[in-house]
């Protein structure tokens, strides 16, 4: 087993926005997270034709859609229809993770936006514990290949993936590097497709921290877990019900070696 190349990890845009494999990473204990079983993405409304065929070939059996009810209603996921794929989501309204509503509050200054993002990352593991609990439940039940997504595939999904990779004993620097691959995504194309006029009105200096995969954001999340829960392992057990035995089970399912 060896690491996925960046070319093999970053998958074509016809799979969905910011779609990539987040397996193929080395663990602290000398193993490798399996590739071809863990995928992450942003909005998938625009997947059609050849993209749908490509996704079918990947054998995805479960989708964890982390978006709000409003996001899913406006931009539904349909590529899986007619396939043996389970789509999970939960009904909830506006939250700190709904960046559109935060923009509508009139934030325009880059410093304010960066502060908004760090506050968001402190809150995400707890505000979305129900979603992350479901994600880990599917993985523990062997429901993979699995795809986890939100709108940009960066914030809610970024935290979800960081938690999964950390649970699989992937080094922190690797977790951060995986998160930062979102910088390769074409957010200009996403804004054009989704017609998010509110985001277009933001000055460029405010847009940058909003769309950035800034390692500070994810580091802030880990600091919040340390301060509030006593670390990642304690958070996983207390908030998600993933104790030591379940961690061992998860690694047995998703790690080779």
C-alpha positions, -999 to 999 in steps of 0.1 A, spaced: 0 0 0 13 35 -8 0 71 -7 -24 83 -33 -8 109 -56 -24 143 -56 -36 136 -91 -54 105 -80 -68 121 -49 -83 151 -66 -111 137 -87 -127 153 -118 -152 181 -114 -180 160 -130 -180 140 -97 -192 171 -79 -176 202 -65 -144 197 -45 -147 159 -48 -118 138 -36 -106 106 -20 -94 112 16 -79 77 20 -44 66 11 -28 83 41 -1 68 64 -10 64 100 11 69 131 12 31 137 26 22 103 -6 14 85 -24 30 55 -60 43 54 -77 24 26 -82 43 -6 -114 41 -26 -136 39 4 -137 74 19 -148 104 -2 -155 141 5 -172 167 -16 -192 199 -18 -225 204 -36 -234 176 -60 -265 191 -77 -248 195 -110 -236 159 -114 -251 144 -146 -244 121 -174 -208 109 -174 -202 121 -139 -230 99 -126 -215 70 -144 -181 77 -128 -197 78 -94 -215 46 -100 -182 29 -108 -168 40 -74 -195 18 -57 -205 44 -31 -232 29 -9 -238 58 16 -240 96 14 -239 117 45 -252 151 34 -244 176 62 -263 206 47 -292 224 62 -328 217 51 -328 249 30 -296 241 12 -308 206 3 -341 219 -9 -326 246 -31 -298 223 -45 -309 187 -41 -286 156 -46 -301 134 -73 -271 115 -89 -277 85 -67 -314 80 -76 -321 45 -90 -288 32 -74 -284 12 -42 -271 42 -23 -284 53 11 -287 91 15 -286 104 50 -294 139 61 -310 157 90 -335 185 91 -322 216 107 -325 253 100 -300 281 100 -268 275 118 -233 288 121 -223 265 93 -247 282 69 -223 307 54 -250 324 33 -270 335 63 -238 348 79 -230 368 48 -265 383 49 -257 398 83 -236 423 65 -201 412 73 -177 429 49 -144 434 67 -117 407 63 -109 407 100 -145 402 108 -148 374 83 -117 356 97 -131 360 132 -164 346 120 -146 316 106 -126 308 137 -158 311 158 -175 287 134 -148 261 137 -149 262 175 -186 255 174 -188 230 145 -179 197 164 -206 204 190 -233 220 168 -231 191 144 -223 163 168 -256 145 157 -244 145 121 -209 133 130 -223 106 152 -243 93 122 -212 94 100 -192 73 124 -221 50 128 -223 43 91 -185 37 90 -187 13 120 -215 -5 103 -193 -11 73 -212 12 50 -184 21 26 -175 34 2 -190 64 18 -192 100 7 -196 130 31 -205 164 17 -218 198 25 -221 229 2 -184 238 -3 -169 206 11 -147 227 33 -161 236 67 -187 210 80 -171 184 58 -136 196 67 -143 190 104 -160 156 96 -130 144 77 -105 157 103 -123 137 129 -124 106 109 -87 108 99 -77 116 135 -97 86 147 -78 65 122 -45 77 138 -34 99 108 -8 125 119 -21 160 126 1 175 99 -14 151 73 -49 160 84 -42 196 79 -26 190 45 -57 171 34 -79 200 45 -58 225 26 -63 206 -7 -96 225 -9 -75 255 -21 -73 237 -54 -111 239 -58 -126 264 -82 -148 285 -60 -154 310 -89 -170 283 -109 -191 272 -78 -204 308 -73 -212 311 -110 -232 278 -109 -251 285 -77 -257 322 -84 -248 333 -49 -251 371 -54 -246 379 -18 -211 364 -19 -203 383 -51 -210 416 -33 -183 409 -8 -151 428 -14 -122 405 -25 -104 410 8 -134 396 26 -140 368 2 -105 354 8 -109 343 44 -144 331 37 -134 307 10 -99 298 23 -89 264 36 -68 282 63 -50 257 86 -57 282 114 -94 273 112 -88 236 116 -62 242 143 -88 263 161 -112 233 160 -86 210 175 -79 236 202 -116 237 210 -117 199 214 -87 201 238 -103 229 259 -138 217 260 -135 179 258 -99 171 267 -88 161 232 -100 143 202 -103 108 217 -123 122 247 -146 142 223 -152 111 201 -163 91 232 -183 117 250 -200 134 220 -201 106 193 -201 74 214 -169 62 197 -150 46 226 -117 28 226 -133 -5 214 -151 13 186 -119 31 176 -102 -3 172 -131 -16 152 -130 15 129 -93 11 123 -98 -26 115 -123 -17 89 -106 13 73 -68 8 78 -45 -17 61 -14 -29 80 
